[in-house]
Amino acid sequence: MERLVAQGMLRGGLDVTTTEFCDFVAGGIFPCTAERLESIAQTGVPYVGSCGGLDMVNFGAIETVPEHYRDRVLLQHNPFITLMRTTPAECRQIGHIIGERLNRCDGPVRFYYPEGGFSQLDCPGQPFHDPAADSAFRDALLDTLRQTKQRRFISLPLTINDPAFAQAMADELTQLFREHEHYAKN
């Protein structure tokens, strides 16, 4: 996505799953780079993001999980992928990182927060359900994010996988495209 935005191939971004920030912070196998969200900041294209998957770090097979993480909440997704629940401290760090990166964006930015959970595994009764960790992310993001007319945080009482959550994000991006096209013409 970053490359396509930088090349002018995308007019905006609907970025529901930002799980690679977890791997960036905790040493998982699918990390983003330090440039994540940089093309959004540089181009000013409309951006609607969320925290899908910020409850999990990706590792390979269970035996590849680093020893210092073996006492954490782990879920063997399949024989090749093991997921580890992020802690409140990791979520706090991720919230600060995402907030700092979104602050660099001068274009229209909306960040949606799903109050009901960051994945199917993070819902009540599921193995990664951890309201304290989710709140640590939200609080750190809100402490860091400089909200303006162009840059806003939106919290909804839904899970990330709720169709109404997806619709709200899609509707927001559609509205930002309308507004962005209007600004571009003036």
Buried (B, 14 or more C-beta within 10 A) or exposed (E): BBEEBBEEEBBBBBBBBBBBBBBBBBEBEBBBEEEBBBBBBBBBBBBBBBBBBBBBBBBEEBEEBEEEBEEBBBBEBEEEBBBBBBBBEBBBBBBBBBBBBBBEBBBBBBBBBBBBBBBEBBBEEBEBBBEEBBBBBBBBBBEBBEEEEBBBBEEBEBBBBBEEBBEBBEEBBBBBBEEBEEEEEE
